[in-house]
Each structure stands twice: as C-alpha cells, then as structure tokens.
Amino acid sequence: MTIQAESAPPASAAEPRVGLGRRIQRVLHAQPILGPVLVLVAALLVFSIISPSRFASAETVILILRQTAPIAVLAIGQTIIILTAGIDLSVGAIMVLSMITMAKLNAEQGVPGPLALLIGFVVGLACGAVNGLLVTRLRLPPFIVTLGTFSIFFAINLLYSKSATIRGTDMSGVLNFLGDGVDIGGTFITYGIVLMLALFALMAYVLRNTPWGRHVYAVGDDIEAARLSGIRVTRVLLSVYLVAGLLCAVAAWVLIGRVGSASPQSGQTENLASITAVVLGGTSLFGGRGLVLGTLIGALVVTTFSVGLGIAGVDQQWQLLVTGLLVIGAVTLDQWIRRVKI
Amino acid sequence: MSASVVTAPVLTARGLVKRYGSVTALSGADFDLMPGEILGVIGDNGAGKSTLIKCLTGAEIADEGEVRLDDQPVRFANPLAARAAGIETVYQSLAVCPSLDIAANLFLGRERLKKGVLGTVFRQLDHKGMREEAASQLSSLGVLTVQNMNQAVETLSGGQRQAVAVSRAGAFGSRLVVMDEPTAALGVKESNRVLGLIRSIRDRGIPVVLISHNMPHVFEVADRIHIQRLGRRVAVVTPATHTMSDAVAIMTGAMEPPTT
C-alpha cells in the first residue's frame, strides 16, 4: 500500500495543457483564503478609482475597521459554530441582550462598570449555554434552536430595556473604553479595533494549534468519525456554543464603544451579517472547512462595500443588493472550488 | 481447558446474551482470541457477528455473560474505555475525517502536545512530532512511499484511506485490533495490500480479529476461524482442517459443526 503525494503538480511543461480555469480552481482549492483576499483587494481598488480623493485615505481604512469590529467579533463565534456544521441565528440577539444588560445595570441601577461588564459576559455565556444544551441534549437542529432563541433573547431584551436606548454618556468609562484609542501618526485606532484583531489572532491560534481546535473541525467534518475516534463530541459542541455566546457579549462591548450608546433595536441585521462574513470568508456551511482569518476578510469585504458605495453616493438599498450578490457569488465559487479534480 | 496452561487467551467471552426488544442477537456466545493470531469471524447475516464484536469493543453492553481481557473481567461502558484498555477497532466506515490530513487522522482524539509550557499552558499541538510519528508508523507497516503526512485524507483512494485507518489501529492497539469488513469496499489489488497489513500487525505480536463476509480473504490470512450461527459460536475451525465449503456449510447449518 502506498500513499503518494497527489497534490496538484506545478503547472509546468510536464503537464499537457491544463486549462486556465482548472488551474485557478486548483490554486483556490489549495489556498482557500485567496478568493476572499482577491475580492477585498479588488473592492478596495475599484472604490479607490471611483472616489480617489475620498475613499483612498487612512481615515477610510480606519472607518472600515471600526465599522467591521462588532460584526467581525460576532462572526468569530459564528465561524466556530459553522465549522461544526451548525449555525447560530441568535448571535445578534445575544449581543443586544448582553449589551442592554451591561448598559442598564451600570447606567440605571448603579452597578459599577467592571461588574456590569462581567455580568454582561455571563449573560452571553448563559445564552450560549441555552443554545448548546438544546442542540446537544435535546438533539434539535441548530437552525431551529437558534431561530427560536433569537426571538426569545430579543424579546427579553425589549422587555428588560422597555425599548429605551441608553446613552453612552450615562455609562461608566469601562463600558465606553473600546471607543477610545490611540493616535498613531494622525490616525485614531480604537481599542475596539485592537481587541478585534487580537481575538482573531487568538482564535486562529486556538483552531490551528490546540486539540480543541482540531476537534472542532473533526466534529464538523464527520461527527460519527469524530465520536468513534474518541472525541467527546457533545462536549466540543457545547463548548463551541459557550465560546460563541461569550464572543457575542464581547461584541456588545465593542458595539457600545463604536456607537456610543446601547440601543435595544440593534443586533437584528448583525445575525445575517455575521453569517455573510463567514461565508464570504470561504468557510463551508457544511462544516469542517474554513479559516477564521477568512471571516475577518469576509467581514471587511461587507463593510468595504457598504462604506465604498456610501462614499460613492449610492443608495442603501443598492448596498444591500450588492451584499446579496456577493454571498451568492461566494457560495457558487465555493461549490466550484470543491469540485476540483486533483 | 488445559490449553490455558500453555497460552492464555488475550480476550475471552463466555455466555454473552444481547437482546434488542424481542430479538435475541446473541444467545450465549463464547469467544476466544489467542496471542499472536489472526482470528477470522464469519457468519451469515443475522448470526450476531456485529453484535458480538460490539459487545467486545464497548459499542454495546451485553445483557448477560462475561468478557475477560488478559484474564481480568472487564466491562467497557463505551468504545473509549475499550480503547483505553488497548483494544483498537477499525470500523467499516473507517472513522476518518476527510478534510483532515493523514497525521491529524492518525492522532485524532489523542493528539500530542508540545513539551513544556507550550504544551501544558498553551495547549500547543506537537505538529512536527505527530507527523514524524505518523510517517514512521505508516512506513513500519510498509504503507508509505512518499512522506506527505499533510495530505488531506479526502485526496486518498479508498485503499489508502483504509491503510490510514488500519495504521491508526496498528499504532495504538496495544492488546488487540478488531477489523470490521476491511476489504468490503476495495478492489482486488487494494484488498491484498490490506490483508498484508493485517499480517504485519499480527507479526508485530498484536492479535487481530477479522470480521468478513469474504471467505477467500478470511481463509487466506486467518489462523483460526470462529463460526457464528444463530447468536452463538458453533465452531472454531482452521484453514488447514476445513475447506471453505465446509465453513459455509457449518455457517448455514447444512453441516454439523465438528465436536471439539
């Protein structure tokens, strides 16, 4: 029995006439992050050409990063759930519930900022635990579980907040901290951006270099094989929902810093935006394949289009339409890459 | 029973009974695996082969009866417990993750961590160590020509995937290896390679239980053959004393099992 290297040989003279399409397909299969990166670079170039003076600037880059931060942090949690072949439709609701909790406790009930923040994190964890337990103990499909919990978490948020927005100026410094930042050579980099990048680096490390990360992929790839290989599948799934819940609460903190207030009406579009970012980043909705750094690129693509089209003076409705086209394009590309013949 | 003085069996079972509702899958089955042998397990559909193996590897728990490993009574609550005791199983489904690479699959569920702080605090996988160990395992079983442990298992052929699964069992099975229909999905050439692998595991001193429908394969490699019929062991024959048609006749009830 021999196991031979069957990876694509370099398209050299030895290989007779490999079509350009096939070659691109192979390269993208070997380097799945390349697709999203190319889309991002292309988008940045196109918008720089359309609005040279106003888009191509350091401020725009920072604006894109700042706008991306809350969705991107949510999308980290979404990524690990999708890697296990699940999906979480409730991330936006968990975020807004955690946000309202920390904001209201601090601004209206006199709880010190750090403690309010901590309680907000606990709320995120608890919501993640609810999702995780329903998925693992009752063995309900994640789609249905989180469709239900989305409404539940969102309703609790509306009931608790009485639908009233809480201003950032009423909250203590800790909660607004991520809106602050440092001035580096005239560009203002918020701590929210720094935290987002740090979280991506951390999750990329964990997924690639720890047994837990490997088990996340294995569970999404083939859950039965993972179980027979001795992976505690239930525990992995539960932990993924817990981590995602916590990340939603972190995203809530980032969002307060970004917006400067806590609105119980936010978080509704972020659900789908987080899934969009994951899909654009090249992670497969069927589980087991993808990179969290792809999600960062995917989130940046979404914001780049929204900021770019905004600067170019295009209507909001068109931005939405373009995002939709991007998602369908990304999934089509993904399917095409997966059909690669090696 | 004087045989136990000469060589003690590695794994034995006595009087295993397993019922699923009104269906009795095992009705007092016995089982013996001797050191250093390949034991074929054959039987018609519904004879209880799979249930017997499941009860031995912790996938099912027998309602009655006793299993002994190295003469110690054991009761495996799940496949993990059996694995911890040194019993490795190659499932028909192979239990490999297609998008993970060869080394990752070999160490799936028992990854190695780096030494020192990187491993204990940062839980960092020992990628290099596992790749090297995977390469050495595969080459020691004669499975390897090109050393590319980073290759995703989905890029391998059916036989090569089988080889990865078998190598994993061979690498970690310290007491015995169980293989469920390892050649079922393979062509002639690839089947022969897998049979060769089974022999090389036996030659390392690890006994192998081979469950198969394929009589020629069983007769080619097995030292002894356990014949299962109607939920119990009806005979143990050897390729030297019985022909394939004898075995089939005993299996189907057309021939009286030899009295031992």
Interface residues (C-beta under 8 A of the other chain):
Chain A: M1 T2 I3 Q4 A5 E6 S7 N209 T210 P211 W212 R214 H215 Y217 A218 D221 D222 E224 A225 A226 L228 S229 G230 I231 G288 R289 I342
Chain B: P79 L80 R83 T89 Y91 S93 L94 A95 V96 C97 P98 S99 L100 I102 A104 N105 L108 G109 R110 E111 L113 F122 R123 Q124 L125 H127 L138 L141 G142 V143 L144 T145 V146 N148 Q151 T155 L156 G159 Q160 A163 V164 E190 R193 V194 G196 L197
